[in-house]
Structures are given as C-alpha cells and as structure tokens.
Amino acid sequence: MALLGPGAALQRLAAGAIDPALVLPIGFAWCAGAFWLSLVAGTPWLFVVLIALALATVLVPGRGWRLAARPSVRGALLPLAVIVVLLALTQYPWNRFSSDGTFLLDPFVAFDTAFHVGLTRELTIGYPPQLPGVAGFPVGYHFGTDLVRAAALRWARVDPYDAIARFDVTLGALALLLAVRAAARAAGASSLAVTLAGWTLIATDFSFAFAANPQAHWWADLLRGNVLISLFLANPVVPALSIALGGLVALRRYENGEGRGWLALAAALGAAVPFFKVFLGAHLLLGLGAAALLRPARRRGLAAAALPCLLATAALAFGRGAETVVVRLAPLDLIAVTRETLGLSPLSGPALAGWAVLWLAASLGLRMLGLPAAVRALLHGPAVAAALAAMALAAWPLGLLFRVSAPQALEGQRIINDAAYVIEEGGPILWIFTALALAELTAAGRRKAAVLSLAAALALPSTVHFVAKKATQAPDPVPAAMVGAVRSVAAASRPGDVVMQRPGARYPPLPVVLFGRRVPYERFTPYLTQFAAPEALERRHETVFRFFHTTDRNEAMVIVRELDARYLCLYGGDRVRFDTAGLIEPIDLREAARCYTLAVPAR
C-alpha cells in the first residue's frame, strides 16, 4: 500500500492519468522520502501521515482514473514470470531461518547483503544512522532503498533479509521491467522492440568466452556490463534505474503535449534518483545535458527535469560521503581488475590496449548491434531518446576512464572500483537500442525465428551459467546455538545497544544483522573505508583487540565505558583474559556461544 497507493494516486493528481510503469518508481521515491522525513523530525507517525496524505489525493475532484497510453502491461507478464521462476531457484530459498533455528545464509556476496541489512536496521534506530558493524561512526550514503526497507521493517515487520531475498528482488524486477519497456516506447520502439526490451533484463554479455579459465567463477560478473546479478541481489541500482527511466518516460509524455503534470513528475523522479544511487544521478545529468545541447528547442523542459537532480546529486556528492570516496583518472583499471580476477599477468602499453579491445567487445556482447541505433537516436531522435542514447554510449568510456573508490583499503583488503556501476547502469539502456536493432533486422525480410534464436544463443549462456551455479550453491548455515544465544541478548536489550564480540570474518555480525544491536568493530565488510577513515578504523580495531587480550580488568572496563558496551558474546573458543568476577552476568550459555551482561562498576 505504501508503494502502489502513492505511486498511482500522485500520478492521478499531477497528470490526470496513470502510467503503470511509473507507479513503483513514484512509490519508491515517496515511501523513502516520507520515512526519511519521519526520522529527521523524530516523529515516527509522520510516515503514516505522509502516506495517508498521498492516498487522500484520490478524493480531489475532477480527476478520473484514466490510464495513459502505454505499452501493454500484459506484454510484461511472461518475462516477469520467467524472472520470478529464476528467483525462486536462486534467491527465495536462502537468508531465512530453518525449522531448527539455523540461519541459512546465502553465501553469494553475503557481505553486501549483510551491510544493507545492518543499514536498514540502523535506519529504524535513529538518524543519522551509524556504520553497520562499527558502532559510533555516522555513515553517509544514498539511503533510498534502505529507507524503503526500514519502513517495511518498522511498520510491517518485514525482516530486511526477507525484504532483500524475496520482496525487493521481485518488486525491483517488476519496476525495472515496466520502466525499460516504457523507455523503449519513449525512444520510438516498435511493438516488437518493446517486447524484446523486456526480455533484456536476463540477457548478458559474451563473458562465456572466458569459460575455460578456472578463475572465471561467475561469468556474468566479470565484465561489469550486466544488471543480472544486481537484479538478483536487490542492489539499489535496480530501483534507481527504474526511477531514472520513469522520469524520462514522464518527460517524454510532457514533450508529447500530455500536460505539465508529467514535467513535475519527471522533475520529482529526477530528484529522487541520486538518493537511490548517486552515480546514476550524475549519469542521468549527463544524458539530460547532452540532450539539451543537441536539442535546443527542448532545453526548458530538459532543464526543469535536470535541476532537481543536479541539486540532489551535488548535496550527496559533496556531503559526508565525499570525505571518504575519491574520483580519480584510472584508465582501463576495470580491465586490469578482470585480468587479476582471472589470474592473468598484468599488461601495459600496446598489449593492454589490445586486450582492452577484446574486453570491450566481450563486455558489450550482442549490444554492439545497438550502437548504430544509439548514435542515430543521439543525433536525430527526440530529446528523451537522445538522453537515453547519451547515457548508453557514455557508460563504457566513463567506467573505463575513472576509479571511484576509497583512497585506501585496510590491510588484507583491496580497493573496489565503483565506476563499474556506471557501465552497469548503461547496460540495460543500451539493450533498449539493441532491441530496436533486432526488431529492424527481423523486419528486413530475414526469418524472425532465426534472428531471435541466434540472439538468444549469444545473450543467454552467462545467464544460464549464473542461474545453474547459484541454484546449486548450498547455503552457509549459521548454527542455531549461536543464533539462539544472540537472540537471548536481543530479548534482554534494546535496539542500538552495543555488544562486545571479537571482530571475526566467518559470519556477519549476528547482533547487527539479525537483531538490530551494534558491535564495536567487524571485519566481514570489505569496504568499510568507503565510509570511515582507515586510521579511525584501525584505532577502533586496536581498542577491541586490547579488550580481548588485556589481563587488566580495569583497562577492560575503561574500554567498555569508552565503547558504551552493555553486553558480551563469546563464540566457540573465544575468551577474555582478565578476571571477570563481578563484571559479567550470564544471559545464555551454550557450547557454541556464551553471552553475558556487562556489569560495569561505577567510576
């Protein structure tokens, strides 16, 4: 109700018609914004009031329930059904409790899922949230998707792991599927091209060319241009793309003379994009800017849509996140990362340039067919088609030119180049133009079945590999005894209380991800330096290390007071070395885990 209701009602109010492709994008944006305002105001019920206010707009007279001219929703049902089946095979079974209390952790990119679960729980505790796994460190981030999850946790008691593994992946797939089809129609696609565009969400590149390399564990993740893995992991780039494409669809409706309300919706969606994925905010601005430069007659509408996005992107890019993330020129860095992943020796000079050509061809894959159509749209198409084309054509050059990362990583970790997201964002958009090209090929007298069969044979091998491997990957079970002991701490504590535990990397910090408590430090997340200075993280690690190794009970209690810790959990062979008499009181004692209350004496 908090997503679909406002998504339909606000369209009806602003534009007098409803485009199904915009319902979820508007719902995502409104829900996230309403929950954020309730946090900032310190008034939880403000969220309910704002959702009710959006729903109440249905009472405004003079507004019917007309559906805007659109691609048929019926045409999206078959690809959606296929995606749901694939999700049922790969995502739905894991990140849940079994009947005996074991938590069935999905091992695939478990650290990123755990981070977002922790962030979601943090957003129900207070604002600004603290860095999941490092208590006391405020975090700056594009919170949009996590705000929606936090609203679901607070008001519908939807566990974040349930949201990510089951609800978000399904709603995100539906939102992006409808948005891609609508964007294809806005770019001038025929009915066949719109149909093909919907199937491209499960299409992948030519990464199967590396199948013989034993280090090519996940083909679809090698060359950075596939949205498939983000789609299956509920990465924020998926709702962000649906919002960005939805804004461009609304802008196209305004250009078609359907009313100024559509321009207002385009501007509002543009403002929301960076709060879901800040990289995409900059990417959308590039597309709108290129369109304004090439279509001067449309500059006023393009500027109105771009200005809110510009302000929001600048606020995030120059906010707290800018303190720990830098943008640097790093030509072909992502290609070097691929070679490292594959266990190949580093290259430089002409050899690297030659390998880069092969990498680019494989990364684009079948989308090379869409390049001429994108260039034509950029030069001669309507303004929205030009914006889409600019975003598609710029994605690979920008992703291969820059490095967006923390300045340095902690010992034993490596820097992650988030410029890869720029390529990933451009991938689904370039598939739109590839769908146009495939539709033209089948219309030129060639046999449709032969062309489409060949296209599928080239675009699906890496998809099949991912689904088959992921579906047969066993979960990483977190023992029921550990879960049960931490559950006992959760029952005795309040959200946000700090639990002392060793910063192990075997499992995500259970007090954080399962019960919304905090820990002083953890090593499960490999990109903490994107949110906090390495020196501060190292100092915190050293403080926690001293607590578990000191034999001086007074020093231990000084550390407990410094970290404001209330509880202690010891797993397996963990122990403390100081005399604990009178300092700890047992809560739950099991062989696999022992948890205590810290009875800190007065100073």
Secondary structure, 3 states (H helix, E strand, C coil): CCCHHHHHHHHHHHHCCECHHHHHHHHHHHHHHHHHHHHHHCCCHHHHHHHHHHHHHHHCCCCCCCECCCCCCHHHHHHHHHHHHHHHHHCCCCCEECCCCCEEECCCCHHHHHHHHHHHHHCCCCCCCECCCCCCCECCCCCHHHHHHHHHHHHHCCCHHHHHHHHHHHHHHHHHHHHHHHHHHHCCCCHHHHHHHHHHHHCCCCHHHHCCCCCCCCHHHCCCCCCHHHHHHCCCHHHHHHHHHHHHHHHHHHHCCCCHHHHHHHHHHHHHHHHHCHHHHHHHHHHHHHHHHHCHHHHHHHHHHHHHHHHHHHHHHCCHHHHCCEEEECCCHHHHHHHHHCCCCCCCHHHHHHHHHHHHHHHHHHHHHHHHHHHHHHHHCCHHHHHHHHHHHHHHHHHHHEEEECCCCCCCCCCCCCCHHHHHHHHHHHHHHHHHHHHHHHHCCCCHHHHHHHHHHHHCHHHHHHHHHHHCCCCEEECHHHHHHHHHHHHHCCCCCEEECCCCCCCCCHHHHHHCCECCCCCCCCCHHHCCCHHHHHHHHHHHHHHHHCCCHHHHHHHHHHHCEEEEEEECCCCCCCCCCCCEEEEEECCCEEEEEECCCCC
